[in-house]
Amino acid sequence: MKKFINRVDDFLTESLAGFAAAHGDLVVLNSDPVFVRRRDLKPGKVALVSGGGSGHEPLHSGFVGYGMLDAACPGQVFTSPTPDQMMAAAKAVDTGQGVLFIVKNYSGDVMNFEMASEMSEVQNAMVLINDDVAVENSSYTTGRRGVAGTLIVEKLVGSMAESGANLDACKAFGERINKRTASMGVAFTSCTVPAAGTSTFKIGDDEIEVGVGIHGEPGRRRARMAAADAIAGELLTAIVDDLKPQAGAQLLVLVNGLGGTPLGELYLLFNSTRLWLQQRDLHVARPLVGSLTTSLEMAGASITLCVLDDEMTAHWDSPVHAPGLRWGM
């Protein structure tokens, strides 16, 4: 295992210390229990709290800031945070209008956020993200997994909360976005969890895992390496078959790297995606390309489509200032 690391047990603590020091103008790190919160809270605003296992950076801590999350709860690598982290984070960022939990559909995350929701003294609601169309069930989930579409929900609902919407409106908006968002990924290599010290799964030099999860969970099938156009076509066919957008639909298109893919390859994949959509009278209204929901150093990528309407487009375009995403400011 070759990683920048001192002691495996200190990996998360030291990583978060560096993150908080690098972005001290935007975030504050709470150490016991561990959570990251927005430095400048906005009074009278619905607070957004998310979280999950580490290893997917910049998701979620990198999206704490103006126009997105108010707090994020990081667990150990690929391990859910605990209910006490979630309750403490919610209490720290609640300014009187309640807290919306944004939760990826993984069994540990769902169980712990539900416990936190029930035990918290803060008024709260929850949105469950399940955008992955690759498989309906896995050892990690009941139902579809929550993957890169999570950041779209965090951005759009974050903007709505910033504009003064109440808790019920933010929850309903998040659920509507989730229904209009779908993702699917492909992996070229595995990744190595520091505590394990070995690859999560084995894959041949000429093989790819189609529909991989963000923790290295198996996808739809193991296949031979193919051209980018063919890979994009398979992912997009599954996504479009699920969303069934009307001809002429305006789409937010996210091409997301899984941690070990060069940006040049992601732009090439976006070009393949753009051309595939054009041929079907589907329009890229808003593009986003980058490694935003990763799986440590896994090579590969995912494609996410979100069918936009005018309200969603306006909230996407609104300003955001977080460590991992910034525009309009």
N, C-alpha and C positions, 0 to 999 in steps of 0.2 A: 504494500500500500504506500503510494507516494502522495502525500498531501502536506500542505502547510499546517502543521499541528504540533502541539507540545505534548499534552497528555490527553488521551481520548476522553476522559471524564470531564476535562475542562473545555472541550471544544465549543459547546454552546455558550458558556459563560464568557469566554474570551472573544468569541465572534460578536456577541451582543455588545460587549464593552467597546469594541472597535467601531461597531455600527453607530452606537450612541455618541461616541466621541467625534466621529466623522460628520454627523448630522445633528449636532447639539443645538443648532439654530431652529430645528424643526421638531425634534422629539426629545422625550425624557424617558430614561430606562428605570423602571422600578425593579428592585432586586429580590424582594421577598414578600409575596410571590412574584414571579417574573412576568412582566408585561411591558410593552412599549406604548406610551401615550403621546398624543399631540401636545406640544409644549404650550401653545396658545389655544385654550379651549374657548369656544364661542358660547356665551350664555344664551339660554333659551332655545337651543338647537337640539333636535334629536341626535343622540350620539350613536355612532356605528362602531361595533366591536366585532372583530373576526379573529381568526387564528387557526393553528394547526401545527403539524409537525414541521420542524425546521428542515432545510435542505431544498426548499422550493423558492428561495430568494430570487427577486425581491418580494414575492408574495410571502407573508402578509405585512410584515413590519415595514417594508419599503413603501407601502402605500398608506402609511399613517401621515396625515397632514391635511392642509387646507383642501377641501373639495373631495376628500375620500374618507378614510377611516379616522376615528378618534382614538382607537386603541387596537393593539394586536397582541395575542397571547401565543408565544412560541413554545412548542414542546421540544423534547429531544428530537434528533433527526428521525423523520418519518414516524413520530410517535405523538399522539394527541396531547395537547396541554390538559391540565387538570381543572375541575370545576372551581377550585379556590382561586386559580389564576383568573378565570373568566369573571367570577363574582367581584373580585377586587378591582379588575379593570373596569367593569361596568360601574361600580360605585365611584371610581376615581374620575370618570369622564361624564357622568350624568349631571346635567345642569338643570334638571327639573322637567324635561320633556320626554324622558324615557330613553331606553336603549334598544337598538335593533341589532340582534346577533345575526351575522351572515356566516353560514356554515356550509362547508363542502360535505357532500354525502359520502362520508366514510364512517364506519360503525363507531369507532372510538370517539371521533369528533362529535357525532350526533348524540351519543349517549352522554358525554360530559357536558356539552352545551345544554342539553335538555335538563340535566341535573342542576346546572347553574341557573337556568331559567326558573326552575321551580323553587330553588332555595334563595334566590336573590331577593333583597328587599327593594330593589329598583324596579319600577315598571318596565317591562320588556316584551319584545316579540322576536320572532325568528323567521328567517328566510333560508330555505334549504336549496343548495345549488347542485344540480344533477345534469350537467350539460354534455357529458361524454356519451356518445352514441355507440361506442365500440361493443360494449357488452352490457347486458341488463343486470347481471349479478356477478360478484366475484367473492373471494374469501375476505375482502375488505369491506364490502358493501352489501346492502339489500337494496336493489334497484341500481340505477345508473350512477356512475361516479361524478364527483364534482372536480373539474379541472380548470383550464385557463379561462373559461367563461366567468369564473369567480371575480376576476379583476374588472370585467365589464360591469357586473352588478355593483361592485364596490364603487366604481367611478360614477356611474349614473345615479345610484341612490345617494352617494355622497354629495353630488351636486344638488339633488332635490332637498336633502336635509339642510344643506348650506343655505338654500333659498327660503327656509322657514316652514317646510311642510311638516305635518304632525306624524306621529308614530304609525298610525293606521295607513296613512297615505304612502309613507316610505315602504312599509311592508308590502302593500298591494303593488307598488311600482316594481319592487324587487322580484316579486313572483311573476309579474308580467314579463319582465326582461328575461328571466330564467326560461320561460316557456318559448321565447323567441330566439334562444341562443343554443347552439350545438357545436360540439368539438369532437375531434378525433386525432390521435397522434400515431407516430411511428418511431421506433427506436432502432438505431444501428448498433449500439453497444449497450452494455449494462452500466451500472454505477456501483460504487463501493461505499457502503455505510461505514463510517469510522469505527463504530463499536463492533462491527462484524469483521472488518479487515479483508474481506474477500468479495468478489463480484456477487451481486444479487441473483443474477441468472447467467447462464452460459448461452452464447450465440456465436455462430460461425462467422468467419470473415466475409462470406458471401451471402449472409442471411440478414433479414430484417424482421422485427416483430410489429405486425400491423395492428394498431389499436391498443398499444401499450398504455398502462396506467402510469401516473406520475410517481409511483413508488417502485416501478419495475414490474407491476403485475402483468400477467399475460394478456394479450389482446385477442383479436378474432382468429389470427392465423400466423404461423411462421412461414415466411416466403423468401424467395430469392431476391437479391438486390436488383433494382430496376431503375430506369431513368426517372428523373424528377417529375416529368410530365405525367408518367404513369402512376407514380406514387400519389401525386396531388389528385389525379383523377379518381383513384380509389377512395381516398379520404373524403373528397368533396361529394362523390356520389352518395356515400353513406350519410353525410351531413344534410345534403339537399333532400334526399329521400325522407329524412326525418322532419325537417322544417317545412318542406313543401312551399317555398316562397312563390308568390305569383310572378309572372313575367313582368319585368320592369322594376322589381323590388330593389330598394336601396339598402345596401348591406354595409355593416361594419365588419371588416375582415382583419382578423388578428392571425398573423403567422408568428408562432411562438417557438423559440428555441428551448430545448430541454437541458441546456447547460454546457454541452460540449460541441456545439455546432457553430462554425464561423458565421459572422453576420453576412458575408458575401453569399453564402449558401442559402441563408434565410431569404435574402432579397431575390435570389434566383427562384426559390420556391414560391415566393409571393408573385413573381411574374408568371409562373406556371398557373397559379391559382387565378390570377387576373384574367388570363387568356381563356381558361376553362369557363369561367363565369360569363365572360363576354359572349361566348358562343351560345349561351343559353339565355341571353337577354336578362342577365342579372348584373347589377351595377355596384361597383366598389365606391360607395359614398364616403367612407372613412377608413383609411388603412392604418394599421399599427404593426410594426415589424420589430422584433427584438426578443431577447431571452427574459421573459417576465414571469413565467411560472415554470420553474426548472425542476430537475431531478438530479441534484448534485452535478456530476460531470457527465451524465448520460448524453451521448450523441444522438440526435434525432430532433424531431419537431412536431408540433401540432398545428392544426388549422381550426380556427373558430369563426363561425359566421353568426352574426346577430342581425335579425331583420328589423331595421330601424323604422320609427315613425317620427313625426316632427318633434314631439316632446322629447323623445330619446335623443335625437340628434342635437337638440339645443343643450341638453344636459351633458352630452359627450363633449361639445365644444366649449363648455364653460371652464373657467380657470381651475387648474389643479396645481398644487405645489407640495409634493411629497418626495422623499429621497429617490424613489424609483420611477416617478412619473411627474412631468412638469410641462405645462404650456399655459399660455394666456395670461401670464403674470410678469 
